Amino acid sequence: MAAADLTTHPGHLARRLQQAHYLLWNTMVSEEITSPQFAVLNALVAEPGLDQRTVGERVGLDRSTIAEVVGRLIRRELLDKVRDPRDGRRCVLRLTDEGRRAHARLTVRTARMNQVFLGPLSADEQTVFLDLIRRVADAAEGLRHPAEPLARA
């Protein structure tokens, strides 16, 4: 049996992209705040006062991962968890002043990193690339809880 051409395997390419992103993130953005942690901060800038479950949905993190990410951000004093003033049974997440400053600082660095990451592509190719991976990622969200079990060959 011949070896598979992994350059045609989207999972293999996605892993390589993730490795490149991780390297760029750590060198150009932050060694302390991870990309998922930044995504949580960003979601709360966009929509202040969300609860943990909703933030997880917005950034594509499962329940256990969002709990871990939020816990780390709270320990680093970038987030607070407070009672919802409209519903005392519910807790919402709130950026601290330091969390807002960190988000602002990282937003600039992230923009620079994205320029480097997408640098091999023309502006038009970048638009198409982002549209395509967004469509695949959005479709993949449905695979987390499929109506029917996925078939194995």
N, C-alpha and C positions, 0 to 999 in steps of 0.2 A: 504494500500500500504506500502511495506517495505521500510526502509531507504536505500538509495544508499550507496554502499561501495566506499567512496571517494578515497581509496587507489588505485583504478583502474581508476581514472579520471586524465588524464594527466594535465589538467588545474589546478586542486587542488594541485597536486604534484609540478608543475612548480611554483605556488605561494609560496609554502612552501620552495622550493629551493631559490626563490628570496628573501624571508625573511631571510634565513640563510646567503645568500650572502651579503645582506645589512648589517646585524649585523657584519659579519666578515670584510666587507669593512670599516665600521666606526670604528671598534676597531683596525684593523691591518694595514690599508692602509691610510685613510684620512677621517677626519670629514669635511674638507673644499672642497676638490675636489671629485666630485661624479664619479662613474664608467662611466657614459656616457661622462662626461667631460674628463676623462682620455682616453677614446676611441678616442675622437677627437684629443687630443694631440698626441696620438699614431699614428693615421692615417696621421697626418702631419709630423711626424718623418719618417714614411715609404714613404710618397709621398709629399714632400714639394711643396708648391705653389698651392694647390688645391683650387677650389672655394667652397663656403659654400654648395651648392647643392650636389656637388660630395662628399664632406666629409660626408654629411648626408647619402648618398647612401652607402658609404663604411662602415659606422658603424651602419646602420639600423635604423636611426632616421628620422621621418617625417619632413616636411618643417618647421612647427611651432616649434617643439621641437629642431631641430638643430639651428634655429634662437635664441631661448632662451639660449641654451647651449653656443653658440658662443658669444652671448652678455655678458654672465657672465664671460667667459674666457677673453674677451677683457677688461671688467671692472676690473678684477683682474690682468690685465697687463701680462697675460700669452700668449696672441695672439694679433696680429695686423691684421687689414684688410687694404690691400694696392692695388693700381691699378696694374693690370697685365702689366708688361713692354712690352709684345708682343701684347696686345690688351687692349687699354685704356678704353674700354667700360666695361671691366670685372674686378671685384675685386677678389683677392686671399687672402687666410689666411696664415699668417706666424707666426711661434713660436717666441716669444721674448726670450732673454737670460734666463729670469726667467722661461719661459715656458719649455725650454729645461732642465733646472735644475730640475724643478718639475717633468717632465716626467722621468728623470733618477732616481730620488729618489723614485717615485711611482712604477716604473718598478720592482725594487728590492722588495719592500713591497708586490706588487701584486703577485710575484712569491711565496713568503712565504705564503701568504693567500691562494693561489691555492693549495699548498701542504696540508694545514689544511683542506680546503674545500673538496678535493678529497681523504683525508686520509683514509676514511673507505674502499676504493677500492684498489685492487692490481694494479700494473702498467699496466697489460694487461686489467683489467677491466676499468681503467681510459681511456685507448685508445679507447675501445669499447664505453664507456659512452659518451665521447666527440664526437666520430663519429656519434653516434645515435642522440644526441641532436642537433648537427650541421645539420644533414640531415632534422630533423623535423623543425628546425628554418629556414633553406633555403627554404623548401617547404612552410612554413607559409608566407614567403615574398610574394609568389604568391597570397595569400589570400587578400592582401591589395587592389589590383585592379584586381579582377577576370574578365574574359571575360563575364561570365554570373553571375547574382546574385545568391548567395548561397541560397539553399532551406531551408525552415524551416518546421519542421514536425508539 
